[in-house]
Amino acid sequence: MCVMEHLGSVGAKLQGYKHIYHAKSVPVTVEPDSSCSEKRSLLAKLVSIYGWDFSLIPLGSESVKIPCELIDEKVAGLAIPVYVYSRLTGASEEVLLGVDPGASHSGVVFAVKYTPVVWTTVPQETLIDVISKLANYFQRIIVFAGSYGARYFPDLGNIPLGKLVVKIIDEERVRRLTSGVLGDEAIKRLDDHMRDAHRIFALGVAETLRERLSPSR
């Protein structure tokens, strides 16, 4: 499957996204779930705003039905790319997040199958809404949160016990990373929150893979 990356400072007026917004997008036909067909025009608007490589016109390719609650201007920028990518790759088990928590905004990286799908800087209330809604469509949400701002990480007590896993990542180790999952040059173009979120994500994934690949004792 060819995955294309869309880069742009889009959606800022709708979502309060800061600086640049990145999302991986794939050529696919999308449509609202049949229970909210009236949201078709809003979905078309969101596709245009975010520049996703999605089409609402039948192309003879795969079609992904978007859940009604994700077709919402507040959460769509993060939730829809993650949902679509997960359905196309058959990865509905878990979503991984790297989060650099701040007092009002957090740098975030959302990933499916260890592949970053969307990343930006968002208000805390947006992050809460997105995680809460995605939890309805995945078996598990794993969050790697930086230790420096861990006290700012939002309360997600509304998510069922066992579905949400939060791992605090030692940022002293994060600071020593010279590159993240995007490489040095790409990392340099990000703001501080997003840069740290990528590095927190990279370190969290490394630790998780090591745990999963280690023989049980």
C-alpha positions as CSV (number, residue, x, y, z in Angstrom):
1,M,0.0,0.0,0.0
2,C,1.4,3.4,-0.9
3,V,1.2,5.8,2.0
4,M,1.6,9.5,1.3
5,E,2.3,12.2,3.8
6,H,0.5,15.4,3.7
7,L,2.2,18.4,5.5
8,G,0.5,21.7,6.1
9,S,-0.6,24.2,8.7
10,V,-4.2,23.4,8.1
11,G,-7.2,23.2,10.4
12,A,-5.8,25.9,12.7
13,K,-8.9,28.0,12.7
14,L,-11.1,24.9,13.5
15,Q,-9.0,23.1,16.0
16,G,-6.6,25.4,17.6
17,Y,-3.7,23.4,16.2
18,K,-0.4,25.2,16.7
19,H,2.4,25.5,14.1
20,I,2.3,22.6,11.6
21,Y,0.0,19.7,11.2
22,H,1.1,16.4,9.7
23,A,-0.9,13.4,8.7
24,K,-0.3,10.3,6.6
25,S,-3.0,9.8,4.1
26,V,-3.8,7.0,1.7
27,P,-5.9,7.0,-1.5
28,V,-9.2,5.6,-0.3
29,T,-12.9,6.2,-0.6
30,V,-14.5,7.2,2.7
31,E,-18.1,7.8,3.6
32,P,-20.1,8.4,6.8
33,D,-21.6,5.5,8.6
34,S,-25.1,4.8,7.4
35,S,-26.6,6.1,10.6
36,C,-25.4,9.6,9.9
37,S,-25.5,10.0,6.2
38,E,-26.4,13.7,6.8
39,K,-22.8,14.2,7.8
40,R,-21.5,13.6,4.3
41,S,-21.1,17.4,3.5
42,L,-19.2,17.9,6.8
43,L,-17.0,15.0,6.0
44,A,-16.3,16.4,2.6
45,K,-15.5,19.8,4.2
46,L,-13.0,18.1,6.6
47,V,-11.3,16.2,3.8
48,S,-10.8,19.5,1.9
49,I,-9.6,21.4,5.0
50,Y,-7.0,18.8,6.1
51,G,-6.0,17.8,2.5
52,W,-6.3,14.1,3.1
53,D,-6.0,11.9,0.0
54,F,-9.5,10.6,0.6
55,S,-12.4,10.7,-1.8
56,L,-16.2,10.7,-1.2
57,I,-16.7,9.6,-4.8
58,P,-16.7,5.8,-5.5
59,L,-13.4,4.9,-7.1
60,G,-13.8,1.2,-7.2
61,S,-11.3,0.9,-4.3
62,E,-11.8,0.1,-0.7
63,S,-14.3,2.2,1.2
64,V,-14.0,3.0,4.9
65,K,-17.2,4.0,6.8
66,I,-16.3,6.7,9.3
67,P,-18.1,6.5,12.7
68,C,-20.5,9.4,13.2
69,E,-18.8,10.6,16.4
70,L,-15.5,11.0,14.6
71,I,-17.0,13.3,11.9
72,D,-16.7,16.3,14.3
73,E,-14.6,19.4,13.7
74,K,-13.1,19.1,17.2
75,V,-11.6,15.6,16.8
76,A,-11.5,14.9,13.1
77,G,-7.9,16.1,12.4
78,L,-6.5,13.4,14.7
79,A,-9.1,10.8,14.9
80,I,-10.1,10.2,11.3
81,P,-6.6,9.6,9.8
82,V,-5.9,7.1,12.7
83,Y,-9.2,5.3,12.2
84,V,-8.8,5.1,8.4
85,Y,-5.2,3.9,8.5
86,S,-6.0,1.3,11.1
87,R,-8.8,-0.1,9.1
88,L,-6.8,-0.3,5.9
89,T,-3.9,-2.1,7.7
90,G,-6.1,-4.4,9.7
91,A,-4.7,-3.0,13.0
92,S,-7.7,-2.4,15.3
93,E,-5.9,-3.8,18.3
94,E,-4.1,-0.7,19.6
95,V,-3.2,2.9,19.1
96,L,0.2,4.2,20.4
97,L,0.7,7.8,21.4
98,G,3.8,9.8,22.2
99,V,2.8,12.8,24.3
100,D,4.8,15.8,25.6
101,P,2.3,17.2,28.1
102,G,2.2,20.9,28.7
103,A,0.1,23.1,30.9
104,S,-2.3,24.1,28.1
105,H,-1.1,22.3,25.0
106,S,0.6,18.9,24.3
107,G,2.7,17.7,21.5
108,V,1.3,14.5,20.3
109,V,2.1,11.6,17.9
110,F,-0.6,9.1,17.1
111,A,0.7,5.8,15.6
112,V,-0.8,2.6,14.3
113,K,1.4,-0.6,14.1
114,Y,4.3,1.6,15.3
115,T,3.9,3.9,12.3
116,P,3.3,7.6,13.1
117,V,0.0,8.6,11.4
118,V,-0.6,12.1,12.6
119,W,1.3,14.6,14.8
120,T,0.7,18.1,15.9
121,T,0.3,20.3,19.0
122,V,-3.2,20.4,20.5
123,P,-5.1,21.8,23.5
124,Q,-5.5,19.4,26.4
125,E,-9.3,19.3,26.0
126,T,-8.9,18.2,22.3
127,L,-6.5,15.4,23.3
128,I,-8.9,14.2,25.9
129,D,-11.8,14.1,23.4
130,V,-9.8,12.3,20.7
131,I,-8.4,9.6,23.0
132,S,-11.8,9.1,24.6
133,K,-13.5,8.6,21.2
134,L,-10.8,6.4,19.7
135,A,-11.0,4.1,22.7
136,N,-14.4,3.1,21.4
137,Y,-12.8,1.5,18.3
138,F,-9.6,0.0,19.6
139,Q,-8.9,-2.7,22.1
140,R,-6.1,-0.7,23.8
141,I,-4.7,2.8,23.9
142,I,-1.0,2.9,24.9
143,V,0.3,6.4,25.9
144,F,3.9,7.2,26.3
145,A,4.0,10.5,28.3
146,G,7.1,12.5,29.1
147,S,8.1,12.7,32.7
148,Y,8.7,16.4,32.9
149,G,5.1,17.3,32.1
150,A,3.4,14.2,33.5
151,R,1.5,16.2,36.0
152,Y,-0.2,17.9,33.2
153,F,-1.4,14.7,31.5
154,P,-5.2,14.9,31.5
155,D,-7.5,12.7,33.5
156,L,-8.9,10.0,31.3
157,G,-10.9,8.2,34.0
158,N,-13.9,7.9,31.6
159,I,-12.0,5.2,29.6
160,P,-12.8,1.6,30.8
161,L,-10.2,0.0,33.1
162,G,-7.7,-2.0,31.2
163,K,-8.2,-0.3,27.9
164,L,-5.8,2.6,28.6
165,V,-2.2,2.1,29.5
166,V,-0.1,5.1,30.4
167,K,3.7,4.7,30.6
168,I,5.9,7.5,31.9
169,I,9.0,8.0,29.9
170,D,12.1,9.4,31.6
171,E,12.9,12.6,29.7
172,E,16.5,12.7,30.8
173,R,16.9,9.7,28.4
174,V,14.7,11.4,25.8
175,R,16.9,14.5,25.8
176,R,19.9,12.4,25.0
177,L,18.3,11.0,21.8
178,T,20.0,12.6,18.8
179,S,17.2,11.6,16.4
180,G,13.7,10.5,16.4
181,V,11.6,8.3,14.1
182,L,11.7,11.0,11.4
183,G,15.5,11.6,11.4
184,D,17.5,14.7,12.4
185,E,16.5,17.1,9.6
186,A,12.8,16.5,9.9
187,I,12.9,16.7,13.7
188,K,14.6,20.1,13.5
189,R,11.7,21.5,11.6
190,L,9.2,20.7,14.4
191,D,8.4,22.9,17.4
192,D,9.7,21.8,20.9
193,H,6.5,20.0,21.9
194,M,6.3,17.9,18.7
195,R,10.0,17.2,18.7
196,D,9.9,15.9,22.3
197,A,6.7,14.0,21.5
198,H,8.5,12.1,18.7
199,R,11.4,11.3,20.9
200,I,9.2,10.2,23.7
201,F,7.3,8.0,21.2
202,A,10.5,6.5,19.8
203,L,11.8,5.6,23.3
204,G,8.5,4.3,24.4
205,V,8.2,2.0,21.3
206,A,11.8,0.8,21.8
207,E,11.0,-0.2,25.4
208,T,7.7,-1.8,24.5
209,L,9.3,-3.9,21.7
210,R,12.0,-5.0,24.0
211,E,9.4,-6.1,26.6
212,R,7.4,-7.9,24.0
213,L,10.4,-9.7,22.4
214,S,12.0,-10.7,25.6
215,P,11.4,-14.3,26.6
216,S,9.0,-14.6,29.5
217,R,10.7,-15.4,32.8
